């Protein structure tokens, strides 16, 4: 059953480095109001870096929200909301892996948590990797390792990889390139 939904008010509760938190007052069917949380995210990009022998470079890094290390594809926030995802993916590839690529192909666009956040992540596949130099942010400590797609799929299915952007991106890559 669909109803008439209208935003009456959006109130900023917190402004952060990457996200802004709002509370929206919503009118439902013209007869009652509810409060919904909304997180505004400036967007992000990610990259599936593929080595010459077909392995995928993955980053292992500490994630404060989970209080543990995770295995992920390289990714990062856009510098500005209007930054092209391809530019961000290219930058993150070099910053996190120490490789760059002139061959980035769009793979998938993700919306991570549609119930309360507008985050959008554009994911690219990077081939023909060119050795460069890592440029980690001051709060980044990354271990880099290459895996086959089969090894990564196994890590997804055993729960070792849980990061949504990584799971969706690797599975999309497997379907598109390894059917």
C-alpha positions as CSV (number, residue, x, y, z in Angstrom):
1,X,0.0,0.0,0.0
2,X,1.5,3.3,-1.1
3,X,0.6,6.6,0.5
4,X,1.2,10.2,0.1
5,X,4.4,11.2,1.8
6,X,5.6,14.8,2.1
7,X,8.6,16.3,3.9
8,X,7.6,19.1,6.2
9,X,10.9,20.0,7.7
10,X,14.6,18.9,7.6
11,X,16.7,19.9,10.6
12,X,20.5,19.6,10.7
13,X,21.5,17.8,13.9
14,X,25.2,17.3,13.2
15,X,27.7,18.3,10.5
16,X,30.7,15.9,10.1
17,X,33.7,15.5,7.9
18,X,32.0,12.9,5.6
19,X,28.3,12.9,6.6
20,X,25.7,15.3,7.8
21,X,22.9,14.0,10.1
22,X,19.4,15.4,9.8
23,X,16.0,14.7,11.3
24,X,13.1,15.0,8.8
25,X,9.6,15.6,9.9
26,X,7.4,13.7,7.4
27,X,3.6,13.9,6.8
28,X,2.0,10.5,5.9
29,X,-1.3,10.5,4.0
30,X,-2.1,14.0,5.3
31,X,-3.2,12.7,8.7
32,X,-0.1,12.1,10.8
33,X,3.6,13.0,11.1
34,X,6.7,10.9,11.8
35,X,10.4,11.7,12.4
36,X,12.8,10.0,10.0
37,X,16.6,10.1,10.3
38,X,18.5,11.1,7.2
39,X,22.3,10.9,6.6
40,X,23.6,13.0,3.8
41,X,26.8,11.6,2.3
42,X,28.9,13.4,-0.3
43,X,29.5,10.2,-2.2
44,X,32.4,7.8,-2.8
45,X,34.1,5.7,-5.4
46,X,35.8,2.3,-5.3
47,X,38.0,0.3,-7.6
48,X,38.6,-3.4,-8.4
49,X,42.3,-3.4,-9.3
50,X,43.2,-6.4,-11.5
51,X,46.8,-7.4,-11.9
52,X,48.3,-8.7,-15.2
53,X,47.9,-12.3,-13.9
54,X,44.2,-11.7,-13.1
55,X,44.4,-11.4,-9.4
56,X,42.7,-8.6,-7.5
57,X,44.5,-6.2,-5.2
58,X,42.8,-5.9,-1.8
59,X,43.5,-3.6,1.2
60,X,43.4,-4.8,4.8
61,X,42.7,-1.9,7.1
62,X,41.4,-1.1,10.6
63,X,37.8,0.0,10.7
64,X,36.9,1.9,13.9
65,X,33.1,1.3,13.6
66,X,33.8,-2.5,13.7
67,X,36.8,-2.3,16.0
68,X,38.7,-4.7,13.7
69,X,40.6,-5.1,10.5
70,X,38.6,-5.7,7.2
71,X,39.5,-6.8,3.8
72,X,38.2,-4.5,1.1
73,X,38.6,-3.1,-2.4
74,X,40.3,0.4,-2.4
75,X,37.7,3.1,-1.9
76,X,37.3,6.6,-0.6
77,X,35.0,9.6,-0.3
78,X,34.7,12.2,-3.1
79,X,36.6,15.4,-2.5
80,X,33.5,17.3,-3.4
81,X,29.9,16.2,-4.2
82,X,30.5,17.1,-7.9
83,X,33.8,15.2,-8.3
84,X,33.5,12.6,-11.0
85,X,33.6,9.1,-9.6
86,X,36.2,8.0,-12.1
87,X,38.6,10.7,-10.8
88,X,38.1,9.6,-7.2
89,X,38.5,5.9,-8.0
90,X,41.8,6.7,-9.9
91,X,43.1,8.8,-6.9
92,X,42.1,6.1,-4.4
93,X,43.7,3.4,-6.5
94,X,47.1,5.1,-6.4
95,X,46.8,6.3,-2.8
96,X,45.9,2.9,-1.3
97,X,47.7,0.5,-3.6
98,X,50.7,2.3,-5.1
99,X,49.4,1.6,-8.7
100,X,47.7,3.7,-11.2
101,X,45.8,2.9,-14.4
102,X,44.7,4.6,-17.6
103,X,42.2,1.8,-18.1
104,X,39.3,2.3,-15.7
105,X,36.0,0.8,-16.7
106,X,32.7,1.5,-14.9
107,X,31.4,-1.7,-13.2
108,X,28.5,-0.8,-10.9
109,X,26.9,2.0,-8.9
110,X,25.8,1.2,-5.4
111,X,23.5,2.8,-2.9
112,X,24.7,1.4,0.5
113,X,21.9,2.1,3.0
114,X,18.8,3.4,1.2
115,X,16.6,3.4,4.3
116,X,18.4,6.4,5.9
117,X,21.4,7.4,3.8
118,X,21.9,8.8,0.3
119,X,25.5,7.5,-0.1
120,X,26.3,6.6,-3.7
121,X,29.5,4.6,-4.6
122,X,30.6,4.3,-8.2
123,X,32.8,1.3,-8.7
124,X,35.3,0.9,-11.5
125,X,37.6,-2.0,-12.7
126,X,41.2,-1.0,-13.2
127,X,43.4,-3.0,-15.6
128,X,46.9,-2.4,-17.0
129,X,48.2,-1.4,-13.6
130,X,51.3,0.9,-13.6
131,X,53.5,0.8,-10.5
132,X,53.5,4.2,-8.8
133,X,53.7,5.1,-5.1
134,X,51.3,4.8,-2.2
135,X,50.1,8.1,-0.8
136,X,48.2,7.0,2.4
137,X,46.2,9.6,4.4
138,X,47.7,10.2,7.8
139,X,45.0,8.0,9.5
140,X,45.4,5.1,7.0
141,X,47.5,2.0,7.7
142,X,47.0,-0.5,4.9
143,X,48.3,-3.9,4.0
144,X,48.1,-4.8,0.4
145,X,47.7,-8.4,-1.0
146,X,46.5,-9.9,-4.3
147,X,43.9,-12.7,-4.5
148,X,42.2,-14.7,-7.2
149,X,38.5,-14.0,-7.7
150,X,37.8,-17.6,-6.5
151,X,39.7,-17.0,-3.3
152,X,37.7,-13.8,-2.7
153,X,34.3,-15.4,-3.4
154,X,35.2,-18.0,-0.8
155,X,36.1,-15.3,1.7
156,X,32.7,-13.7,1.0
157,X,30.8,-17.0,1.4
158,X,32.6,-17.8,4.7
159,X,31.9,-14.4,6.1
160,X,35.5,-13.2,6.1
161,X,34.5,-10.4,3.8
162,X,31.4,-8.5,4.9
163,X,31.9,-5.0,3.6
164,X,28.9,-4.4,1.3
165,X,30.7,-2.4,-1.4
166,X,33.4,-5.1,-1.6
167,X,30.9,-8.0,-1.7
168,X,28.7,-6.4,-4.4
169,X,31.7,-5.2,-6.4
170,X,33.5,-8.5,-6.4
171,X,30.4,-10.5,-7.2
172,X,29.5,-8.1,-10.1
173,X,33.1,-8.4,-11.3
174,X,32.9,-12.2,-11.2
175,X,29.6,-12.2,-13.2
176,X,30.8,-9.7,-15.8
177,X,34.3,-11.1,-16.3
178,X,34.3,-14.7,-15.1
179,X,31.0,-16.2,-16.4
